């Protein structure tokens, strides 16, 4: 993964609970910056990084993810005390996503996705146990007539309580019933076969290894993430069957 340095704070994105922002970096690119010092803490960045890179490995449309170095001096030009405090609390390494200028929020009434892509996204969100892709908060953008997946900080929530990790890897994830794309996901078994050829335990482990040591120290927890994902991949039939059942109740 690339590392860039934030050179200018452009504007806050206040619709996000963690107050992300658009920043300019030293490569002249614009990024949506997720701050390490935000209220959701570093676990949200761990989930963002691992889930996002797994999505990219599976061939799903996830914007490029980069590490963003934030200097505390960036706070000096910000008049808002809340933003100043956030920048100061996040000095060092943070996470950024390629900014998609002109993108609009997904509206299932105005834009209906292809059934294959919808099935792939539902499969992916069930795999990483993402509870935050609902009609209330789709976390999907439409950019250049294509869906893009954003905001995975609520995925992999088992990391907040590591007890029973092996059992949780076989969780059917019943909350998939609330997924905004479930009504369009008419190819779920095919998506399972398709994504299991693209995504491997090694690819999942590689995504885990990208997490900085300060966010996820080496040892049982890092190994636990890789083992959990490998076990969940092996038991994909469980969450696929749950998604098929949930969809059958909608149609």
Secondary structure, 3 states (H helix, E strand, C coil): CCEEEEEEEEEECCCCCCCCEEEEECCCCEEEEECCCCCCHHHHHHHHHHHHHHHHHCCCCECCEEEEEECHHHHHHCCCHHHHHHHHHCCEEEEEEECCCCCEECCCCCCCCCHHHHHHHHHHHHHCCCCCCECCCCCEEEECCEEEECCCCCCCHHHHCCCCHHHHCCCCCHHHHHECCHHHCCCHHHHHHHHHHHCCHHHHHHHHHCCCCCCCCCCHHHHHHHHHHHHHHHCHHHHHHHHHHHHHCCC
